[in-house]
Amino acid sequence: MLPEVTRLYDARGERPENAAVAGGIWYEPEIWTLPLSPAARVLYAGLCSYLGHGEINRHDLRNTLKDCPDAEIAAALEELASHRLLQPVPQGYAIHSVKEFES
């Protein structure tokens, strides 16, 4: 089961010049070229959009991956963590740069 609130911490470093930006929200477009599942790619971009809030609630996490059961969302989180894009921390995740991707 997904937690009601997941804390998010920005461990990406400085925003690169080629970042996809909307207001103060950004992510690295290279996420779309990494050998990850489509769900993991979308989830990474979605998590980046909530970094300014410092957390994402269960409802918004589910809306990031519409029509996906909680088990599939949890699997996408695990996939990102296994490639060092997410680092589990107490009650949440630190989000790392795509430059830290490990296959």
Backbone as a chain_set.jsonl record, in Angstrom:
{"seq": "MLPEVTRLYDARGERPENAAVAGGIWYEPEIWTLPLSPAARVLYAGLCSYLGHGEINRHDLRNTLKDCPDAEIAAALEELASHRLLQPVPQGYAIHSVKEFES", "coords": {"N": [[0.842, -1.188, 0.0], [0.48, 2.213, -0.768], [1.95, 5.007, 0.904], [0.157, 7.595, 2.729], [1.283, 10.162, 2.521], [4.223, 11.033, 0.838], [7.411, 12.047, 1.425], [9.592, 14.258, -0.348], [12.832, 14.914, -1.538], [15.2, 17.05, -2.977], [17.906, 16.019, -4.678], [19.278, 16.525, -6.932], [21.091, 18.471, -7.713], [22.411, 21.367, -9.432], [20.25, 23.013, -11.802], [20.348, 21.864, -15.09], [21.221, 23.357, -18.276], [19.686, 22.35, -20.381], [17.32, 21.544, -19.258], [13.885, 20.591, -18.944], [11.529, 22.942, -18.382], [8.98, 24.381, -16.39], [7.764, 27.08, -15.092], [8.994, 27.154, -11.859], [9.517, 24.513, -11.828], [11.317, 21.658, -12.852], [12.804, 19.096, -14.909], [15.124, 16.624, -16.079], [15.374, 16.107, -19.477], [16.574, 13.825, -20.493], [15.605, 11.644, -19.188], [13.693, 10.388, -20.724], [15.093, 8.877, -22.524], [16.371, 6.871, -21.209], [16.93, 3.393, -20.355], [14.334, 2.445, -19.113], [11.16, 1.426, -17.753], [8.104, 2.633, -19.26], [6.328, 3.55, -17.266], [8.047, 4.11, -15.093], [9.567, 6.216, -16.147], [7.617, 8.245, -16.555], [6.749, 8.522, -13.925], [9.099, 9.457, -12.661], [9.387, 12.042, -13.857], [6.998, 13.123, -12.949], [7.359, 13.055, -10.132], [9.451, 14.883, -9.922], [8.04, 17.198, -10.477], [6.727, 17.668, -8.126], [8.63, 18.326, -6.292], [9.024, 20.946, -5.378], [6.988, 21.238, -3.537], [7.8, 19.514, -1.631], [6.672, 17.145, -0.969], [4.472, 14.457, -1.916], [1.14, 13.477, -2.169], [-0.851, 10.494, -1.728], [-3.059, 10.423, -3.502], [-2.266, 12.22, -5.575], [0.039, 10.911, -6.404], [-1.047, 8.572, -7.439], [-2.508, 9.736, -9.53], [-0.443, 10.576, -11.153], [0.37, 8.308, -12.48], [-1.956, 7.351, -14.086], [-4.584, 4.956, -14.146], [-3.007, 2.876, -13.261], [-2.439, 0.225, -11.026], [-1.771, 0.254, -7.454], [0.309, -1.538, -6.918], [1.781, -1.537, -9.293], [2.665, 1.103, -9.351], [4.268, 1.088, -7.067], [6.176, -0.734, -7.992], [7.343, 0.772, -10.047], [8.49, 2.82, -8.539], [10.385, 1.29, -7.134], [11.918, 0.415, -9.296], [13.064, 2.847, -10.163], [14.565, 3.409, -7.876], [16.318, 1.247, -7.901], [17.98, 1.921, -9.933], [19.31, 4.064, -9.01], [18.082, 6.565, -9.192], [16.206, 7.319, -7.436], [16.502, 7.595, -3.96], [15.782, 5.844, -1.162], [14.665, 7.392, 1.791], [13.941, 8.237, 5.227], [10.468, 8.12, 5.404], [10.174, 8.827, 2.706], [11.64, 9.855, -0.44], [14.798, 10.74, -1.848], [15.426, 12.513, -4.707], [17.428, 11.919, -7.449], [19.754, 13.126, -9.943], [19.512, 12.343, -13.448], [21.978, 11.825, -14.387], [23.156, 10.192, -12.577], [22.271, 7.704, -13.089], [22.313, 4.204, -12.998], [22.803, 1.201, -14.649]], "CA": [[0.0, 0.0, 0.0], [1.219, 3.468, -0.852], [1.709, 5.853, 2.077], [-0.708, 8.758, 2.502], [2.163, 11.254, 2.079], [5.612, 10.65, 0.608], [8.303, 13.211, 1.422], [10.5, 14.314, -1.488], [14.011, 15.748, -1.331], [15.895, 17.298, -4.24], [19.336, 15.706, -4.631], [19.707, 16.564, -8.325], [22.113, 19.474, -7.975], [21.973, 22.536, -10.19], [19.446, 22.761, -12.999], [21.128, 21.941, -16.325], [20.687, 24.283, -19.276], [18.722, 21.687, -21.253], [16.2, 21.045, -18.465], [12.511, 20.926, -19.3], [11.145, 23.853, -17.301], [7.655, 25.005, -16.343], [7.84, 27.868, -13.864], [10.148, 26.726, -11.077], [9.572, 23.051, -11.888], [12.139, 21.181, -13.961], [13.358, 17.749, -14.912], [16.091, 16.411, -17.154], [14.686, 15.382, -20.547], [17.247, 12.543, -20.767], [14.848, 10.557, -18.563], [12.915, 9.702, -21.759], [15.966, 8.006, -23.321], [16.972, 5.826, -20.364], [16.27, 2.079, -20.474], [13.397, 2.265, -18.007], [9.779, 1.22, -18.184], [7.377, 3.9, -19.441], [5.777, 3.99, -15.979], [9.124, 4.693, -14.298], [9.913, 7.511, -16.745], [6.545, 9.202, -16.241], [6.763, 8.733, -12.486], [10.234, 10.321, -12.342], [9.028, 13.412, -14.236], [5.952, 13.56, -12.027], [7.948, 13.328, -8.814], [10.197, 16.147, -10.03], [7.099, 18.315, -10.45], [6.281, 17.876, -6.749], [9.758, 18.631, -5.408], [8.819, 22.256, -4.755], [6.084, 21.051, -2.396], [8.494, 18.703, -0.636], [5.945, 15.904, -0.718], [3.382, 14.103, -2.825], [0.181, 12.633, -1.456], [-1.218, 9.251, -2.419], [-3.962, 10.747, -4.61], [-1.482, 12.781, -6.676], [0.928, 9.853, -6.881], [-1.881, 7.716, -8.299], [-2.845, 10.494, -10.737], [0.738, 10.648, -12.003], [0.302, 7.099, -13.311], [-3.384, 7.011, -14.187], [-4.973, 3.598, -14.528], [-2.05, 1.885, -12.762], [-2.696, -0.179, -9.641], [-0.73, 0.622, -6.495], [1.455, -2.449, -7.052], [2.582, -1.084, -10.432], [3.318, 2.341, -8.915], [5.345, 0.661, -6.161], [7.222, -1.344, -8.822], [8.038, 1.864, -10.735], [9.35, 3.457, -7.524], [11.5, 0.371, -6.901], [12.768, 0.452, -10.483], [13.85, 4.088, -10.098], [15.536, 3.263, -6.785], [17.344, 0.277, -8.273], [18.89, 2.582, -10.876], [19.875, 5.2, -8.267], [17.403, 7.825, -9.467], [15.565, 7.591, -6.148], [17.159, 7.005, -2.796], [14.85, 5.831, -0.037], [15.011, 8.091, 3.032], [12.782, 8.1, 6.113], [9.173, 8.621, 4.956], [10.134, 9.338, 1.35], [12.72, 9.615, -1.392], [15.633, 11.794, -2.414], [15.423, 12.356, -6.156], [18.753, 12.188, -7.974], [19.908, 13.479, -11.341], [19.619, 11.223, -14.381], [23.417, 11.578, -14.576], [23.544, 9.162, -11.609], [21.645, 6.452, -13.494], [23.14, 2.993, -13.09], [22.013, 0.095, -15.218]], "C": [[0.882, 1.244, 0.0], [0.938, 4.311, 0.395], [0.817, 7.04, 1.726], [0.099, 9.936, 1.96], [3.579, 10.713, 1.946], [6.437, 11.928, 0.54], [9.263, 13.111, 0.236], [11.615, 15.306, -1.203], [14.77, 15.857, -2.644], [17.386, 17.072, -4.068], [19.927, 15.763, -6.041], [20.843, 17.538, -8.597], [21.535, 20.635, -8.771], [21.191, 22.144, -11.431], [20.315, 22.892, -14.243], [20.444, 22.865, -17.34], [19.607, 23.649, -20.141], [17.496, 21.158, -20.511], [14.864, 21.466, -19.069], [11.937, 21.7, -18.123], [9.715, 24.341, -17.494], [7.592, 25.764, -15.026], [9.107, 27.496, -13.116], [10.358, 25.226, -11.085], [10.432, 22.642, -13.08], [12.49, 19.708, -13.788], [14.285, 17.639, -16.114], [15.443, 15.57, -18.253], [15.349, 14.052, -20.915], [16.516, 11.365, -20.134], [14.119, 9.737, -19.622], [13.767, 8.758, -22.601], [16.583, 6.878, -22.506], [16.218, 4.506, -20.523], [15.451, 1.749, -19.226], [12.017, 1.96, -18.583], [9.112, 2.58, -18.396], [6.813, 4.437, -18.121], [6.851, 4.664, -15.121], [9.526, 6.07, -14.838], [8.885, 8.582, -16.381], [6.55, 9.526, -14.755], [7.908, 9.651, -12.079], [9.901, 11.779, -12.662], [7.958, 13.964, -13.297], [6.478, 13.884, -10.645], [8.732, 14.635, -8.831], [9.256, 17.341, -9.946], [6.579, 18.607, -9.044], [7.418, 18.234, -5.796], [9.598, 19.976, -4.702], [7.907, 22.198, -3.549], [6.763, 20.266, -1.275], [7.792, 17.405, -0.298], [4.921, 15.687, -1.829], [2.427, 13.201, -2.048], [-0.23, 11.449, -2.338], [-2.099, 9.527, -3.637], [-3.18, 11.281, -5.809], [-0.499, 11.764, -7.25], [0.162, 8.916, -7.819], [-2.24, 8.437, -9.603], [-1.662, 10.641, -11.678], [0.774, 9.468, -12.957], [-1.154, 6.626, -13.37], [-3.566, 5.57, -14.666], [-3.95, 2.532, -14.128], [-2.42, 1.512, -11.336], [-1.511, 0.202, -8.749], [0.509, -0.254, -6.625], [2.362, -2.014, -8.203], [3.308, 0.227, -10.107], [4.488, 2.007, -8.002], [6.491, 0.035, -6.952], [8.011, -0.276, -9.571], [8.948, 2.613, -9.766], [10.585, 2.6, -7.267], [12.458, 0.363, -8.087], [13.649, 1.703, -10.483], [14.917, 4.0, -9.007], [16.654, 2.304, -7.175], [18.356, 0.849, -9.261], [19.47, 3.876, -10.299], [19.274, 6.551, -8.637], [16.589, 8.269, -8.262], [16.371, 6.91, -5.07], [16.153, 7.015, -1.653], [15.456, 6.543, 1.181], [13.804, 7.941, 3.941], [11.556, 8.84, 5.566], [9.165, 9.175, 3.537], [11.327, 8.958, 0.501], [13.494, 10.895, -1.67], [15.701, 11.509, -3.901], [16.766, 12.817, -6.69], [18.702, 12.509, -9.464], [19.969, 12.223, -12.21], [21.086, 10.911, -14.681], [23.916, 10.474, -13.635], [22.948, 7.803, -11.964], [22.677, 5.335, -13.578], [22.269, 1.876, -13.647], [22.314, -1.208, -14.525]], "O": [[1.9, 1.303, 0.689], [-0.19, 4.326, 0.888], [0.734, 7.441, 0.566], [-0.348, 10.63, 1.046], [4.073, 10.018, 2.833], [6.19, 12.789, -0.304], [9.693, 12.019, -0.137], [11.375, 16.4, -0.692], [14.957, 14.86, -3.342], [18.059, 17.847, -3.387], [20.947, 15.132, -6.318], [21.501, 17.43, -9.632], [20.324, 20.856, -8.781], [21.427, 21.096, -12.033], [20.956, 23.924, -14.437], [19.241, 23.114, -17.26], [18.698, 24.345, -20.593], [16.712, 20.399, -21.082], [14.733, 22.554, -19.629], [11.864, 21.187, -17.006], [9.294, 24.669, -18.604], [7.392, 25.168, -13.968], [10.193, 27.524, -13.696], [11.267, 24.717, -10.43], [10.304, 23.194, -14.173], [12.474, 19.162, -12.685], [14.236, 18.452, -17.037], [15.009, 14.447, -17.998], [14.729, 13.232, -21.591], [16.768, 10.215, -20.492], [13.94, 8.531, -19.454], [13.223, 7.922, -23.322], [17.256, 6.013, -23.067], [15.017, 4.499, -20.792], [15.822, 0.903, -18.412], [11.752, 2.211, -19.759], [9.511, 3.569, -17.781], [6.823, 5.646, -17.888], [6.583, 5.685, -14.489], [9.795, 6.985, -14.061], [9.24, 9.681, -15.954], [6.375, 10.682, -14.37], [7.72, 10.533, -11.241], [10.111, 12.657, -11.826], [8.007, 15.129, -12.901], [6.082, 14.885, -10.048], [8.687, 15.404, -7.871], [9.625, 18.384, -9.406], [6.044, 19.688, -8.799], [7.18, 18.427, -4.604], [9.998, 20.12, -3.547], [8.031, 23.013, -2.634], [6.355, 20.343, -0.116], [8.253, 16.646, 0.555], [4.562, 16.604, -2.567], [2.855, 12.277, -1.357], [0.027, 11.433, -3.542], [-1.9, 8.924, -4.691], [-3.405, 10.844, -6.938], [-0.238, 11.762, -8.453], [0.674, 8.52, -8.866], [-2.272, 7.814, -10.664], [-1.852, 10.813, -12.882], [1.165, 9.614, -14.115], [-1.516, 5.617, -12.765], [-2.797, 5.056, -15.479], [-4.021, 1.401, -14.608], [-2.687, 2.392, -10.518], [-0.402, 0.439, -9.228], [1.632, 0.226, -6.463], [3.584, -2.114, -8.096], [4.44, 0.433, -10.544], [5.573, 2.571, -8.143], [7.656, 0.25, -6.62], [9.226, -0.402, -9.717], [10.058, 2.999, -10.132], [11.699, 3.117, -7.191], [13.674, 0.309, -7.904], [14.843, 1.623, -10.77], [16.042, 4.463, -9.195], [17.812, 2.524, -6.819], [19.459, 0.321, -9.404], [20.051, 4.682, -11.027], [19.906, 7.583, -8.413], [16.317, 9.457, -8.091], [16.861, 5.794, -5.244], [15.717, 8.082, -1.221], [16.611, 6.314, 1.541], [12.734, 7.552, 3.472], [11.613, 10.041, 5.3], [8.252, 9.919, 3.18], [11.941, 7.907, 0.68], [12.925, 11.986, -1.722], [15.999, 10.386, -4.309], [17.201, 13.939, -6.433], [17.727, 12.199, -10.149], [20.421, 11.17, -11.761], [21.393, 9.829, -15.183], [24.974, 9.89, -13.869], [23.108, 6.847, -11.206], [23.757, 5.497, -14.146], [21.155, 1.639, -13.18], [21.741, -2.24, -14.874]]}, "num_chains": 1, "name": "protein.A"}
